Every structure is written in C-alpha cells, then in structure tokens.
C-alpha cells in the first residue's frame, strides 16, 4: 500500500533563505508526483507536476525533483518571501490497478519577515 | 474558465439530516474526485469517477454516495449526517490518459459542521 510522508510537519525560516521541503513515498510504481500549496481556509493550488520519467520541474523560484528509485521528492524554494507561507502537500499518482492519488499530510511553512 | 466550483461554502447540519454537496467543472476533465480534509490528517479520498456513469469507492466511502450523470457534475450526497462527518470537503478534477493522471485542479471547499 502506497504511503506518502512529509517531514517536517512544520518549518519556520527567515525571509530570504533558500529552503527544501521533503516528500517520501513507499512504492516507486507511480505515474507522477504533484506538489500543491494550500493557504488557510482555501483549496489546493497545483505548483508543479513531475512525470515518472522526469528528474525535475521548475517554475519561477520553485524547483521540484524526483528520485523514483529512492522514493523521494524535494521542493526547493529560492529566496523565500512571507507570501510563501502556506502548507505544502505532495501527492503521488499510483500506477497499477487502483490508479489512485495519495497525499502526504503536508508541511506547514512559515516565513519570518 | 471557472475551473472547479463547489456549493455551498459552509453548512451546518443536525445529526440525521441529509444534504448534497455540489461540484461542477468546466474543463472537460474525465476524472473527478471527492476528498475530505480533517485537521492534521491530510486528504482522504471518499469517491472518485473516471467518467460519466462510472464511480468507485475511495478510502473512506461509508456514509456517502455519489453519482456522475454528466462529465461536468459530480455531487456528493450525505445521508443521515453524523458528527464524524464534520470536515472540509474538496472536489477535484483532472484529465487522465495513457500516461496516468495529469494535473489535479481543486475547488475552494465546503466546510461542513454536524451538531
């Protein structure tokens, strides 16, 4: 059964620092992995989607990497800003009979001004 | 494009009442999903649909029902509401092809309280 873990559950960093959020998964048979952002009381916004054949994806200050063999993905945020404060979730799309999307519990990020 | 829309935004139900949460998407996505999100527990899949007329159970389907009569709409029905169903409910949609599921798009959520 696929399990997705995000550690740490919460993180505080000073503004301007670069940071890395981690996501690990137990079954490497995936189609893709997606990173989301969720602001308090809001829905999820897709940030980046990495197909299983890709190693990384970039969008602006965000860079997501995928190492399928070790079951890990990272989301790198460069030059963090207070507006980056949110909860970040990763989700894997299982390849196989159930074809489901499994979410981690998220990392709550707080950027200190 | 409005994307994924959900109604209502908030609702308070008494124990034993029933209600339907509405979800509509205008992106012609074949896949649609219902999740619930409880504090500190992440998102859990309730039901999903791979196309009109086809639905399947997710991780936590008990107490809920769904239907998918059109590509656009995927309502979630709560029968005999219980306090354990107090949660935030999210609807999502995506396109799925031979390379798996593409980007998921989420609605703004419905905050439901059962007292």
Interface residues (C-beta under 8 A of the other chain):
Chain A: X30 X31 X32 X34 X36 X41 X42 X43 X44 X45 X46 X49 X51 X52 X89 X91 X93 X95 X99 X100 X101 X103 X104 X105 X106
Chain B: X33 X35 X40 X41 X42 X43 X45 X48 X58 X90 X92 X96 X99 X100 X101 X102 X103 X104 X105 X106 X107 X108 X109
